[in-house]
């Protein structure tokens, strides 16, 4: 049944798009903002299609095949892969030890003092802001920079990588966990706090059940990022698969680099499957 009888457009005539002008203005504004940034960054993609660049790329990629597959090399890759995963997992675990208490402190929804008045007391507010700025400091320094600094303190090896991941990811996890908890349903947590429950009880029995799936998904994603970061930090002496890859690249051993890249892709794919499995279990 027709509720409205709209007049049909004459043949060959189309109604103008009312949002077309806004979209064109947005695109023009985006180009105006982006162009100075491309100029300042000296972005020159046409260099990739230069004859010399294409020749060098082909010569390098030709050494990738066949991938190195001798038993001794594969055994070394397996050891370094395990070391890389262990570095990422240990670093993320240490980050969680700092991020979870920080989340309790910076999440306004879990503040006991705001119950009734709706506002936090002065001392909790100051503590919350201090912890928030600490998290900003930790995540503002990339893990690669932390690794460069820590290699000079603790020496070469995975220890520097583990500590670098722990410092940076503590800031990232604490910030995002707090944002997830702030944006989730808070009725259960508010009820627990209003009836005398502590912050930890409100987190475990009120906030976590509502946000568990999103929190786990983000944590596994960060674990995947930590694996990638562990490989990158190997290039500055933090050990693991990245350090072996850097040595192979210096020797122009393309087959070895290809094998390690394939292992790296498999690691990221495995982390993605773990994330999917955990989300299904929590849904």
N, C-alpha and C positions, 0 to 999 in steps of 0.2 A: 504494500500500500504506500502510495506517494504522499508524503506530508507537505512537501513544498513543490510548487511548479515553477522551476527556474526557466527563464527564456533561453531558448537555444541560440547559440552564436551563429551568425550567418556563415554560409559556406565560404571557406578560404580565410575567415577572420578568426584570430586567436586572442584570448584574453591575455593581457600583459601579466608577467609575473610580478606580484607586488613586492617581493623580497629581492628582486634582481638588483635594484639600485644599491641596497644595503650590502649585498654580497660583493658587488663590484668595488664599493668604497672600502670594504674590509680588506679585499685582496690588494687594492692599491696602497692602503696604509701599511699592510704587511710587507709589501715590496719596498716601500720607502724606508721602513725600519730595518729590514734585512740587508738591503744593499750596502749601507755603510759598514755593517759588521763583516760582510764578505770581503769588502775592500780592505778593512783593517786587518783581517786575518790572512790576507794575501792568498785567498782561495783561488787556485788556478787549475781546475780539473782537466783542462785541455792538455796539460803536460803529460797526462797518462796516455794520450793517444799520439804522442811524439814518437817518431820512428826509433830513436835511441832508447826511449823508455820501454816501448813494446819489445824491442830486441832483448833488453836486459831482463824484462819480466819473463819472456819465453825461455831464455837461457836458464833462469833460476828455476822456473816451474818444471822444466824438462828433467831436472835432477830429482824430482819428487817421485818418479815412477821408475821401477817398482818400489814400493815402500820397503824399508829395511825390515827383515823378518827372520834373521838368524837367531838361534836359541839364546845365545849369550846376551844379545842386545835386548830381546824381548824380556828376559829375566830382569835385566837392569831397569827397563821401563816399568815393569810390574812393581818393583821395589820403590821406585821414585813416585809412581802413581799412588801407592799406598801411603807414602810419606806425605804427599800433597793432600790427600783426603784427611789424613790424621791431623795435619797442620790446620786445615780449614775447620775441622770439627772441634779441635781443642780451642782454637781461637774464638769460635762462636760460643762454645760453652762458657769460657771466661767472660765473654761479652754479656751473656745472659745473667751471670752472677752479679754484674753491675747494673744491667738494664732493668731487671725486675724490681729491685728496691727503688731505683730512680723513678720507675713508672708509678710506684705507689706514692712517691712524694710529689710528682709533678701533675698527676691527674686530679683535676679539681673536683671531678665527680666523686672521688673517694675521700674528700675532705670532711672530717667530722665537725670541724668548727663552723662550716657553712650551714649545717642542719639547723633549721629554725629561722636564722636571720637571712640565709641565702648568700652570705658573704663570708669569706675566709677571715680568720683572725689575723692581726698584723704579723706575728711571729711565723705562723705557718706560711703566710704569703711570702715573706722574705726568704724563708728556706726553699720554698717552691721555685722562686725566681733564681736563686743561686744555683740550684741543681739544674734548672733549665739552661742557664748560661754555661754550666759545665758540659752539658750534653752538646750544646752548640760548639764549644771549643773542641771537643773530642771528634765530632763528625766533620768539622770544617777542615781538618788536616787529613788528606787521603792516606789510605793504608800504605801506599807506595812510599810516601814521604816519611811516615812513621818508620817503615822498614829501613830506609836509608839512614835515619838517625839512630835506630836501635842496633843496626849492624856495627856501628862504631862504638856502641856501648857494650853489647854482649858478644860481639864477634860474629863471624859468618855462621850460617846454619839456620835450622828451622825455628829456633827460639825467637829470633827477631821477627820472623813472619807471624808466629802465634801471637806475640804481644802486639804487633801492629794491627792485626785483625781484631783483637780484643778491644783495643782502644777506640778504633774508628767505629766498629759495629756496636759497641756499647752506646755511643751517642746516637747512632741511627735507630737501633732497636728501641731505646728508651723514648725517643721522640715519636716514632710511628705507633708503638704500643699505646702510648698515652692518647694519641689522636684517634686510634681505633676505639678505645674504651670511651672516649668523650663522645664519639658519634653514635655509639650503639645504644640500645634500649637500657635505661638506667633505673627503671622502676624497682626491680628486685634489689639492686645494690642500695638504693635510697631507703627502701623499707628496712633492710638489715641495719643500716647505719642509724636510722631513726629509732630503732628498738634496742640500741646499745651494743651492736656488734662492732668489732674492730675493723680497721681498714683491710687487713689481710683476709678476714672472714668475708667481708663484702666483695673483695676481689675474687676469691675462690668460688663462692657459692652464689654470687649475684651477677658480677660483670663477666666472668669468664664463660659461663654457659652460653651467654648471648653472643659473644665475640670469638669463641674458640676456633671456629673454622677459618675466619679471616686472620687471626693471630698465627695459627699454625701454617697457613698458606704463605704468609709473609716471612715467617721464620725459615721455612724450607727454601723460599726464594733467596733469602739472605745467605743461607748455607751454600746454595748454588753460586751466588756472587763471591762468597769466600773461597770456593774452589778456584774460580777464575782469578781472584786476587792472589791466591797462593802461587799460581803459575806465573803471574806477572812479577810478583816479588822475588821469584827465583832468579830473575834477570839482574837483581842487585845483590845477589849473594845470600838469599834467604833459604836456599836449598829447594828440594823437591823437583818436580818435573820441569819447571821453568828454567832452572839452572842448567839442567842437562840439555834442554832445547837451545838455550843460548850458546852452549859449547858447540853443539852440532851446527848451528847457524854460522858461527865463526869459522868452522872448518868447511863450510859450504856443502855439508852432507845433507842434501835435500831428501833423500830417502828416509833418513832417521827423523828429520823434522816432520815429514809426512806421517810417519807412524805415530809420533807423539801427538800430532794434531788430531788424528783419528781417535786416539785414546781420550783426548780432551773432549771431543764431541760426544763420545760415549759417556763420559762422566756427567756432562750437562744433561744429556738425555735421560740418564738414570735418575738424576736429581728431580727432573720433571715428572717422571713416573712415580717417584716417592711422594711428591706433592699431590698428585692426583689420587693416589691410594689413600693418603691421610685425609684428604677432603671428603672422599666417599665414606670413610669410616666415621667422620664427625657429622656428616649430613643426616 
